[in-house]
Amino acid sequence: MRATPRTQGSKTGQVYDRLKSVIVLQKLPPRTPLEMKNIAESFGVSITPVREALILLANEGIIAKDSTRSYVTRALNSREVQNDYEAAFMIARYCVENAIKPFVATGLRFVDARVPDNPTAQDNAQIVALAIEALYERLAGLTENERMVRLMLELKDRTSFVRQLYLQDQGRLDASISAMTSFIQYVEVGEIEKAIGNLKKQYQRKYDVIPDLVREGNIYALEAVDIFNKQG
């Protein structure tokens, strides 16, 4: 667990979670000013937890500071997303190779992750993306290194939207479910080399399409509305 206010059920943690969800899922246009007063009024809280939440988000690279020392949303950047994917792969690989406790796959069966009636591609993508993120969090915990867990969580947050875009393609969705199911089986029986090979293939497959996904994500964000600006 990350040692931040949000793990303690604090007001700052609640504001952090709500803000992060809006920002990570690109529901605000790039370079949108994050006015503390407007956010506080929208969430029905004081400015203090908003300020603290914005500091946390900036420290994690989810938002940025502009020249006026105010906070703004960030456009997706292909190089940064590729770097985040590479870092997540390297952490997962290290943790699998150096695990000091057994991997437990309970609740991580990707064949069960699909929505039975397939409502929308977005719904299916979100469900499988969440399962993948849960798997990576669990892998990061295998070495019981809290710094790795914390970093993996930050990488997960910054790549969440791009991951969901990737999985909205039916072929990619099916391939990811199959690959992750095989990966879990390899780790469970201690086939470490096969597990690492599986992860590497998945990483390489995703890496090359990140620029297209980032472009699509930024177009999506440009069409969003600033929900905190009541005059907008």
Secondary structure, DSSP 8 states (H G I E B T S, - for coil): ---SGGGGT-HHHHHHHHHHHHHHTT-S-TT-B--HHHHHHHHTS-HHHHHHHHHHHHHTTSEEE-TTS-EEE----HHHHHHHHHHHHHHHHHHHHT-SS----TT--GGG-S-TT---HHHHHHHHHHHHHHHHHHHHGGGT-HHHHHHHHHHHHHHHHHHHHHHTSHHHHHHHHHHHHHHHHHHHTT-HHHHHHHHHHHHHHHHTTHHHHHHHHHHHHHT---TT-TT-
